[in-house]
């Protein structure tokens, strides 16, 4: 699953740790989400979308192999 978290975070000049603090998660969690190694829970995906003033659908995108 692709996501726009890193692009939106860096546009705000926010560190991974800073974003983690805002969301109540660790820097490592933010790093794993950005790298695509971790899919956030629905509540965390919603918090991310609200933080970036976007929708979950705009923040996360299914790749072809994810749709199977």
PyMOL Python script that loads the backbone (N, CA, C, O; Angstrom):
from pymol import cmd

cmd.read_pdbstr("""\
ATOM      1  N   UNK A   1       0.842  -1.168   0.000  1.00  0.00           N
ATOM      2  CA  UNK A   1       0.000   0.000   0.000  1.00  0.00           C
ATOM      3  C   UNK A   1       0.889   1.234   0.000  1.00  0.00           C
ATOM      4  O   UNK A   1       1.773   1.370   0.846  1.00  0.00           O
ATOM      5  N   UNK A   2       0.658   2.113  -0.932  1.00  0.00           N
ATOM      6  CA  UNK A   2       1.383   3.381  -0.989  1.00  0.00           C
ATOM      7  C   UNK A   2       0.711   4.386  -0.060  1.00  0.00           C
ATOM      8  O   UNK A   2      -0.485   4.297   0.220  1.00  0.00           O
ATOM      9  N   UNK A   3       1.512   5.349   0.413  1.00  0.00           N
ATOM     10  CA  UNK A   3       0.919   6.418   1.208  1.00  0.00           C
ATOM     11  C   UNK A   3       1.674   7.717   0.976  1.00  0.00           C
ATOM     12  O   UNK A   3       2.797   7.722   0.472  1.00  0.00           O
ATOM     13  N   UNK A   4       1.044   8.802   1.350  1.00  0.00           N
ATOM     14  CA  UNK A   4       1.603  10.140   1.171  1.00  0.00           C
ATOM     15  C   UNK A   4       2.080  10.748   2.490  1.00  0.00           C
ATOM     16  O   UNK A   4       2.297  11.958   2.567  1.00  0.00           O
ATOM     17  N   UNK A   5       2.244   9.935   3.517  1.00  0.00           N
ATOM     18  CA  UNK A   5       2.574  10.459   4.841  1.00  0.00           C
ATOM     19  C   UNK A   5       3.901  11.218   4.822  1.00  0.00           C
ATOM     20  O   UNK A   5       3.973  12.342   5.320  1.00  0.00           O
ATOM     21  N   UNK A   6       4.951  10.619   4.254  1.00  0.00           N
ATOM     22  CA  UNK A   6       6.269  11.274   4.250  1.00  0.00           C
ATOM     23  C   UNK A   6       6.194  12.618   3.508  1.00  0.00           C
ATOM     24  O   UNK A   6       6.719  13.618   3.997  1.00  0.00           O
ATOM     25  N   UNK A   7       5.557  12.651   2.353  1.00  0.00           N
ATOM     26  CA  UNK A   7       5.481  13.892   1.575  1.00  0.00           C
ATOM     27  C   UNK A   7       4.747  14.989   2.352  1.00  0.00           C
ATOM     28  O   UNK A   7       5.189  16.138   2.376  1.00  0.00           O
ATOM     29  N   UNK A   8       3.648  14.638   2.973  1.00  0.00           N
ATOM     30  CA  UNK A   8       2.881  15.630   3.731  1.00  0.00           C
ATOM     31  C   UNK A   8       3.634  16.072   4.982  1.00  0.00           C
ATOM     32  O   UNK A   8       3.610  17.250   5.340  1.00  0.00           O
ATOM     33  N   UNK A   9       4.299  15.132   5.644  1.00  0.00           N
ATOM     34  CA  UNK A   9       5.064  15.465   6.856  1.00  0.00           C
ATOM     35  C   UNK A   9       6.218  16.397   6.527  1.00  0.00           C
ATOM     36  O   UNK A   9       6.436  17.390   7.221  1.00  0.00           O
ATOM     37  N   UNK A  10       6.962  16.079   5.465  1.00  0.00           N
ATOM     38  CA  UNK A  10       8.118  16.920   5.124  1.00  0.00           C
ATOM     39  C   UNK A  10       7.679  18.290   4.613  1.00  0.00           C
ATOM     40  O   UNK A  10       8.390  19.277   4.807  1.00  0.00           O
ATOM     41  N   UNK A  11       6.521  18.363   3.964  1.00  0.00           N
ATOM     42  CA  UNK A  11       6.005  19.659   3.517  1.00  0.00           C
ATOM     43  C   UNK A  11       5.737  20.578   4.703  1.00  0.00           C
ATOM     44  O   UNK A  11       5.821  21.800   4.582  1.00  0.00           O
ATOM     45  N   UNK A  12       5.416  19.987   5.843  1.00  0.00           N
ATOM     46  CA  UNK A  12       5.193  20.766   7.068  1.00  0.00           C
ATOM     47  C   UNK A  12       6.474  20.962   7.871  1.00  0.00           C
ATOM     48  O   UNK A  12       6.458  21.557   8.949  1.00  0.00           O
ATOM     49  N   UNK A  13       7.600  20.449   7.325  1.00  0.00           N
ATOM     50  CA  UNK A  13       8.901  20.508   8.006  1.00  0.00           C
ATOM     51  C   UNK A  13       8.820  19.912   9.405  1.00  0.00           C
ATOM     52  O   UNK A  13       9.338  20.475  10.369  1.00  0.00           O
ATOM     53  N   UNK A  14       8.160  18.762   9.496  1.00  0.00           N
ATOM     54  CA  UNK A  14       7.944  18.073  10.753  1.00  0.00           C
ATOM     55  C   UNK A  14       8.771  16.794  10.758  1.00  0.00           C
ATOM     56  O   UNK A  14       8.794  16.068   9.765  1.00  0.00           O
ATOM     57  N   UNK A  15       9.447  16.514  11.864  1.00  0.00           N
ATOM     58  CA  UNK A  15      10.217  15.283  11.970  1.00  0.00           C
ATOM     59  C   UNK A  15       9.284  14.099  12.217  1.00  0.00           C
ATOM     60  O   UNK A  15       8.117  14.270  12.571  1.00  0.00           O
ATOM     61  N   UNK A  16       9.819  12.903  12.022  1.00  0.00           N
ATOM     62  CA  UNK A  16       9.026  11.711  12.324  1.00  0.00           C
ATOM     63  C   UNK A  16       8.657  11.690  13.802  1.00  0.00           C
ATOM     64  O   UNK A  16       7.534  11.332  14.160  1.00  0.00           O
ATOM     65  N   UNK A  17       9.590  12.068  14.652  1.00  0.00           N
ATOM     66  CA  UNK A  17       9.306  12.118  16.079  1.00  0.00           C
ATOM     67  C   UNK A  17       8.234  13.143  16.413  1.00  0.00           C
ATOM     68  O   UNK A  17       7.365  12.894  17.249  1.00  0.00           O
ATOM     69  N   UNK A  18       8.299  14.289  15.759  1.00  0.00           N
ATOM     70  CA  UNK A  18       7.292  15.325  15.985  1.00  0.00           C
ATOM     71  C   UNK A  18       5.904  14.879  15.565  1.00  0.00           C
ATOM     72  O   UNK A  18       4.924  15.138  16.263  1.00  0.00           O
ATOM     73  N   UNK A  19       5.821  14.204  14.417  1.00  0.00           N
ATOM     74  CA  UNK A  19       4.529  13.686  13.983  1.00  0.00           C
ATOM     75  C   UNK A  19       4.046  12.613  14.948  1.00  0.00           C
ATOM     76  O   UNK A  19       2.867  12.570  15.299  1.00  0.00           O
ATOM     77  N   UNK A  20       4.948  11.757  15.370  1.00  0.00           N
ATOM     78  CA  UNK A  20       4.585  10.719  16.338  1.00  0.00           C
ATOM     79  C   UNK A  20       4.023  11.311  17.613  1.00  0.00           C
ATOM     80  O   UNK A  20       3.041  10.806  18.156  1.00  0.00           O
ATOM     81  N   UNK A  21       4.644  12.385  18.097  1.00  0.00           N
ATOM     82  CA  UNK A  21       4.138  13.054  19.308  1.00  0.00           C
ATOM     83  C   UNK A  21       2.729  13.585  19.089  1.00  0.00           C
ATOM     84  O   UNK A  21       1.874  13.451  19.964  1.00  0.00           O
ATOM     85  N   UNK A  22       2.483  14.179  17.942  1.00  0.00           N
ATOM     86  CA  UNK A  22       1.159  14.718  17.637  1.00  0.00           C
ATOM     87  C   UNK A  22       0.093  13.627  17.589  1.00  0.00           C
ATOM     88  O   UNK A  22      -1.066  13.862  17.928  1.00  0.00           O
ATOM     89  N   UNK A  23       0.503  12.422  17.159  1.00  0.00           N
ATOM     90  CA  UNK A  23      -0.443  11.317  16.977  1.00  0.00           C
ATOM     91  C   UNK A  23      -0.482  10.342  18.146  1.00  0.00           C
ATOM     92  O   UNK A  23      -1.355   9.476  18.209  1.00  0.00           O
ATOM     93  N   UNK A  24       0.459  10.481  19.069  1.00  0.00           N
ATOM     94  CA  UNK A  24       0.509   9.569  20.208  1.00  0.00           C
ATOM     95  C   UNK A  24       1.128   8.222  19.875  1.00  0.00           C
ATOM     96  O   UNK A  24       0.780   7.206  20.475  1.00  0.00           O
ATOM     97  N   UNK A  25       2.058   8.215  18.904  1.00  0.00           N
ATOM     98  CA  UNK A  25       2.768   6.992  18.532  1.00  0.00           C
ATOM     99  C   UNK A  25       4.264   7.286  18.519  1.00  0.00           C
ATOM    100  O   UNK A  25       4.672   8.442  18.637  1.00  0.00           O
ATOM    101  N   UNK A  26       5.076   6.254  18.376  1.00  0.00           N
ATOM    102  CA  UNK A  26       6.523   6.434  18.369  1.00  0.00           C
ATOM    103  C   UNK A  26       7.033   6.882  17.002  1.00  0.00           C
ATOM    104  O   UNK A  26       6.348   6.755  15.987  1.00  0.00           O
ATOM    105  N   UNK A  27       8.249   7.405  17.006  1.00  0.00           N
ATOM    106  CA  UNK A  27       8.920   7.752  15.757  1.00  0.00           C
ATOM    107  C   UNK A  27       9.063   6.525  14.884  1.00  0.00           C
ATOM    108  O   UNK A  27       8.929   6.608  13.663  1.00  0.00           O
ATOM    109  N   UNK A  28       9.337   5.373  15.508  1.00  0.00           N
ATOM    110  CA  UNK A  28       9.501   4.125  14.768  1.00  0.00           C
ATOM    111  C   UNK A  28       8.215   3.735  14.045  1.00  0.00           C
ATOM    112  O   UNK A  28       8.264   3.210  12.933  1.00  0.00           O
ATOM    113  N   UNK A  29       7.074   3.987  14.663  1.00  0.00           N
ATOM    114  CA  UNK A  29       5.787   3.691  14.018  1.00  0.00           C
ATOM    115  C   UNK A  29       5.602   4.568  12.792  1.00  0.00           C
ATOM    116  O   UNK A  29       5.188   4.084  11.738  1.00  0.00           O
ATOM    117  N   UNK A  30       5.902   5.842  12.918  1.00  0.00           N
ATOM    118  CA  UNK A  30       5.792   6.754  11.778  1.00  0.00           C
ATOM    119  C   UNK A  30       6.727   6.290  10.665  1.00  0.00           C
ATOM    120  O   UNK A  30       6.334   6.256   9.499  1.00  0.00           O
ATOM    121  N   UNK A  31       7.960   5.933  11.019  1.00  0.00           N
ATOM    122  CA  UNK A  31       8.922   5.455  10.035  1.00  0.00           C
ATOM    123  C   UNK A  31       8.404   4.215   9.317  1.00  0.00           C
ATOM    124  O   UNK A  31       8.506   4.124   8.093  1.00  0.00           O
ATOM    125  N   UNK A  32       7.854   3.266  10.056  1.00  0.00           N
ATOM    126  CA  UNK A  32       7.339   2.030   9.465  1.00  0.00           C
ATOM    127  C   UNK A  32       6.147   2.290   8.550  1.00  0.00           C
ATOM    128  O   UNK A  32       6.018   1.641   7.512  1.00  0.00           O
ATOM    129  N   UNK A  33       5.281   3.220   8.915  1.00  0.00           N
ATOM    130  CA  UNK A  33       4.141   3.578   8.055  1.00  0.00           C
ATOM    131  C   UNK A  33       4.661   4.187   6.760  1.00  0.00           C
ATOM    132  O   UNK A  33       4.242   3.795   5.670  1.00  0.00           O
ATOM    133  N   UNK A  34       5.572   5.142   6.881  1.00  0.00           N
ATOM    134  CA  UNK A  34       6.108   5.802   5.691  1.00  0.00           C
ATOM    135  C   UNK A  34       6.806   4.817   4.760  1.00  0.00           C
ATOM    136  O   UNK A  34       6.723   4.952   3.539  1.00  0.00           O
ATOM    137  N   UNK A  35       7.486   3.835   5.324  1.00  0.00           N
ATOM    138  CA  UNK A  35       8.218   2.849   4.527  1.00  0.00           C
ATOM    139  C   UNK A  35       7.313   1.753   3.976  1.00  0.00           C
ATOM    140  O   UNK A  35       7.748   0.924   3.177  1.00  0.00           O
ATOM    141  N   UNK A  36       6.062   1.752   4.404  1.00  0.00           N
ATOM    142  CA  UNK A  36       5.132   0.734   3.935  1.00  0.00           C
ATOM    143  C   UNK A  36       5.288  -0.607   4.616  1.00  0.00           C
ATOM    144  O   UNK A  36       4.769  -1.615   4.136  1.00  0.00           O
ATOM    145  N   UNK A  37       6.005  -0.629   5.741  1.00  0.00           N
ATOM    146  CA  UNK A  37       6.197  -1.880   6.490  1.00  0.00           C
ATOM    147  C   UNK A  37       5.100  -2.121   7.520  1.00  0.00           C
ATOM    148  O   UNK A  37       4.998  -3.211   8.084  1.00  0.00           O
ATOM    149  N   UNK A  38       4.283  -1.102   7.764  1.00  0.00           N
ATOM    150  CA  UNK A  38       3.246  -1.203   8.782  1.00  0.00           C
ATOM    151  C   UNK A  38       1.996  -0.506   8.281  1.00  0.00           C
ATOM    152  O   UNK A  38       2.051   0.649   7.861  1.00  0.00           O
ATOM    153  N   UNK A  39       0.878  -1.197   8.323  1.00  0.00           N
ATOM    154  CA  UNK A  39      -0.405  -0.596   7.980  1.00  0.00           C
ATOM    155  C   UNK A  39      -1.060  -0.132   9.272  1.00  0.00           C
ATOM    156  O   UNK A  39      -1.282  -0.937  10.177  1.00  0.00           O
ATOM    157  N   UNK A  40      -1.369   1.146   9.366  1.00  0.00           N
ATOM    158  CA  UNK A  40      -1.939   1.642  10.615  1.00  0.00           C
ATOM    159  C   UNK A  40      -3.346   1.104  10.843  1.00  0.00           C
ATOM    160  O   UNK A  40      -4.057   0.749   9.904  1.00  0.00           O
ATOM    161  N   UNK A  41      -3.722   1.054  12.103  1.00  0.00           N
ATOM    162  CA  UNK A  41      -5.094   0.697  12.452  1.00  0.00           C
ATOM    163  C   UNK A  41      -6.025   1.775  11.901  1.00  0.00           C
ATOM    164  O   UNK A  41      -5.579   2.868  11.549  1.00  0.00           O
ATOM    165  N   UNK A  42      -7.284   1.472  11.830  1.00  0.00           N
ATOM    166  CA  UNK A  42      -8.253   2.450  11.341  1.00  0.00           C
ATOM    167  C   UNK A  42      -8.240   3.718  12.190  1.00  0.00           C
ATOM    168  O   UNK A  42      -8.219   4.810  11.622  1.00  0.00           O
ATOM    169  N   UNK A  43      -8.252   3.629  13.527  1.00  0.00           N
ATOM    170  CA  UNK A  43      -8.200   4.871  14.312  1.00  0.00           C
ATOM    171  C   UNK A  43      -6.946   5.710  14.019  1.00  0.00           C
ATOM    172  O   UNK A  43      -7.028   6.936  13.946  1.00  0.00           O
ATOM    173  N   UNK A  44      -5.793   5.058  13.850  1.00  0.00           N
ATOM    174  CA  UNK A  44      -4.568   5.803  13.550  1.00  0.00           C
ATOM    175  C   UNK A  44      -4.629   6.388  12.146  1.00  0.00           C
ATOM    176  O   UNK A  44      -4.188   7.519  11.941  1.00  0.00           O
ATOM    177  N   UNK A  45      -5.156   5.658  11.182  1.00  0.00           N
ATOM    178  CA  UNK A  45      -5.302   6.189   9.823  1.00  0.00           C
ATOM    179  C   UNK A  45      -6.203   7.419   9.830  1.00  0.00           C
ATOM    180  O   UNK A  45      -5.935   8.395   9.130  1.00  0.00           O
ATOM    181  N   UNK A  46      -7.265   7.370  10.618  1.00  0.00           N
ATOM    182  CA  UNK A  46      -8.159   8.528  10.727  1.00  0.00           C
ATOM    183  C   UNK A  46      -7.462   9.713  11.391  1.00  0.00           C
ATOM    184  O   UNK A  46      -7.643  10.853  10.964  1.00  0.00           O
ATOM    185  N   UNK A  47      -6.663   9.453  12.434  1.00  0.00           N
ATOM    186  CA  UNK A  47      -5.916  10.541  13.082  1.00  0.00           C
ATOM    187  C   UNK A  47      -4.922  11.164  12.115  1.00  0.00           C
ATOM    188  O   UNK A  47      -4.767  12.385  12.085  1.00  0.00           O
ATOM    189  N   UNK A  48      -4.244  10.332  11.318  1.00  0.00           N
ATOM    190  CA  UNK A  48      -3.319  10.844  10.314  1.00  0.00           C
ATOM    191  C   UNK A  48      -4.053  11.730   9.308  1.00  0.00           C
ATOM    192  O   UNK A  48      -3.601  12.832   8.996  1.00  0.00           O
ATOM    193  N   UNK A  49      -5.169  11.251   8.813  1.00  0.00           N
ATOM    194  CA  UNK A  49      -5.933  12.020   7.830  1.00  0.00           C
ATOM    195  C   UNK A  49      -6.407  13.344   8.420  1.00  0.00           C
ATOM    196  O   UNK A  49      -6.323  14.379   7.759  1.00  0.00           O
ATOM    197  N   UNK A  50      -6.893  13.325   9.625  1.00  0.00           N
ATOM    198  CA  UNK A  50      -7.350  14.562  10.268  1.00  0.00           C
ATOM    199  C   UNK A  50      -6.186  15.527  10.474  1.00  0.00           C
ATOM    200  O   UNK A  50      -6.313  16.730  10.245  1.00  0.00           O
ATOM    201  N   UNK A  51      -5.044  14.980  10.911  1.00  0.00           N
ATOM    202  CA  UNK A  51      -3.875  15.824  11.145  1.00  0.00           C
ATOM    203  C   UNK A  51      -3.471  16.552   9.865  1.00  0.00           C
ATOM    204  O   UNK A  51      -3.152  17.740   9.894  1.00  0.00           O
ATOM    205  N   UNK A  52      -3.487  15.834   8.745  1.00  0.00           N
ATOM    206  CA  UNK A  52      -3.075  16.413   7.467  1.00  0.00           C
ATOM    207  C   UNK A  52      -4.244  17.053   6.710  1.00  0.00           C
ATOM    208  O   UNK A  52      -4.080  17.485   5.569  1.00  0.00           O
ATOM    209  N   UNK A  53      -5.409  17.115   7.332  1.00  0.00           N
ATOM    210  CA  UNK A  53      -6.601  17.730   6.737  1.00  0.00           C
ATOM    211  C   UNK A  53      -6.901  17.138   5.357  1.00  0.00           C
ATOM    212  O   UNK A  53      -7.068  17.858   4.372  1.00  0.00           O
ATOM    213  N   UNK A  54      -6.963  15.815   5.321  1.00  0.00           N
ATOM    214  CA  UNK A  54      -7.267  15.091   4.093  1.00  0.00           C
ATOM    215  C   UNK A  54      -8.124  13.887   4.442  1.00  0.00           C
ATOM    216  O   UNK A  54      -8.552  13.736   5.586  1.00  0.00           O
ATOM    217  N   UNK A  55      -8.371  13.040   3.475  1.00  0.00           N
ATOM    218  CA  UNK A  55      -9.137  11.820   3.723  1.00  0.00           C
ATOM    219  C   UNK A  55      -8.199  10.623   3.779  1.00  0.00           C
ATOM    220  O   UNK A  55      -7.075  10.673   3.279  1.00  0.00           O
ATOM    221  N   UNK A  56      -8.667   9.564   4.385  1.00  0.00           N
ATOM    222  CA  UNK A  56      -7.884   8.331   4.422  1.00  0.00           C
ATOM    223  C   UNK A  56      -7.620   7.847   2.999  1.00  0.00           C
ATOM    224  O   UNK A  56      -6.526   7.375   2.688  1.00  0.00           O
ATOM    225  N   UNK A  57      -8.635   7.969   2.137  1.00  0.00           N
ATOM    226  CA  UNK A  57      -8.490   7.524   0.746  1.00  0.00           C
ATOM    227  C   UNK A  57      -7.431   8.321  -0.002  1.00  0.00           C
ATOM    228  O   UNK A  57      -6.739   7.776  -0.861  1.00  0.00           O
ATOM    229  N   UNK A  58      -7.297   9.606   0.315  1.00  0.00           N
ATOM    230  CA  UNK A  58      -6.281  10.433  -0.330  1.00  0.00           C
ATOM    231  C   UNK A  58      -4.891  10.171   0.253  1.00  0.00           C
ATOM    232  O   UNK A  58      -3.881  10.385  -0.417  1.00  0.00           O
ATOM    233  N   UNK A  59      -4.848   9.717   1.482  1.00  0.00           N
ATOM    234  CA  UNK A  59      -3.575   9.479   2.163  1.00  0.00           C
ATOM    235  C   UNK A  59      -2.987   8.119   1.825  1.00  0.00           C
ATOM    236  O   UNK A  59      -1.770   7.981   1.703  1.00  0.00           O
ATOM    237  N   UNK A  60      -3.840   7.115   1.672  1.00  0.00           N
ATOM    238  CA  UNK A  60      -3.400   5.744   1.393  1.00  0.00           C
ATOM    239  C   UNK A  60      -3.983   5.269   0.070  1.00  0.00           C
ATOM    240  O   UNK A  60      -5.146   5.531  -0.237  1.00  0.00           O
ATOM    241  N   UNK A  61      -3.164   4.566  -0.711  1.00  0.00           N
ATOM    242  CA  UNK A  61      -3.590   4.094  -2.025  1.00  0.00           C
ATOM    243  C   UNK A  61      -3.261   2.609  -2.171  1.00  0.00           C
ATOM    244  O   UNK A  61      -2.126   2.184  -1.955  1.00  0.00           O
ATOM    245  N   UNK A  62      -4.272   1.836  -2.540  1.00  0.00           N
ATOM    246  CA  UNK A  62      -4.046   0.415  -2.792  1.00  0.00           C
ATOM    247  C   UNK A  62      -3.225   0.240  -4.052  1.00  0.00           C
ATOM    248  O   UNK A  62      -3.440   0.930  -5.048  1.00  0.00           O
ATOM    249  N   UNK A  63      -2.285  -0.684  -4.003  1.00  0.00           N
ATOM    250  CA  UNK A  63      -1.530  -1.067  -5.198  1.00  0.00           C
ATOM    251  C   UNK A  63      -2.210  -2.292  -5.796  1.00  0.00           C
ATOM    252  O   UNK A  63      -3.010  -2.946  -5.127  1.00  0.00           O
ATOM    253  N   UNK A  64      -1.904  -2.601  -7.026  1.00  0.00           N
ATOM    254  CA  UNK A  64      -2.579  -3.696  -7.737  1.00  0.00           C
ATOM    255  C   UNK A  64      -2.572  -4.995  -6.947  1.00  0.00           C
ATOM    256  O   UNK A  64      -3.597  -5.673  -6.876  1.00  0.00           O
ATOM    257  N   UNK A  65      -1.436  -5.359  -6.348  1.00  0.00           N
ATOM    258  CA  UNK A  65      -1.379  -6.628  -5.618  1.00  0.00           C
ATOM    259  C   UNK A  65      -2.191  -6.592  -4.327  1.00  0.00           C
ATOM    260  O   UNK A  65      -2.568  -7.644  -3.812  1.00  0.00           O
ATOM    261  N   UNK A  66      -2.468  -5.397  -3.794  1.00  0.00           N
ATOM    262  CA  UNK A  66      -3.269  -5.260  -2.571  1.00  0.00           C
ATOM    263  C   UNK A  66      -4.754  -5.491  -2.844  1.00  0.00           C
ATOM    264  O   UNK A  66      -5.511  -5.808  -1.927  1.00  0.00           O
ATOM    265  N   UNK A  67      -5.168  -5.336  -4.082  1.00  0.00           N
ATOM    266  CA  UNK A  67      -6.585  -5.424  -4.418  1.00  0.00           C
ATOM    267  C   UNK A  67      -7.066  -6.856  -4.602  1.00  0.00           C
ATOM    268  O   UNK A  67      -8.263  -7.083  -4.777  1.00  0.00           O
ATOM    269  N   UNK A  68      -6.177  -7.803  -4.568  1.00  0.00           N
ATOM    270  CA  UNK A  68      -6.567  -9.216  -4.752  1.00  0.00           C
ATOM    271  C   UNK A  68      -7.230  -9.784  -3.545  1.00  0.00           C
ATOM    272  O   UNK A  68      -7.614 -10.953  -3.544  1.00  0.00           O
TER     273      UNK A  68
END
""", "prot")
cmd.dss("prot")
cmd.show_as("cartoon", "prot")
cmd.util.cbc("prot")
cmd.orient("prot")
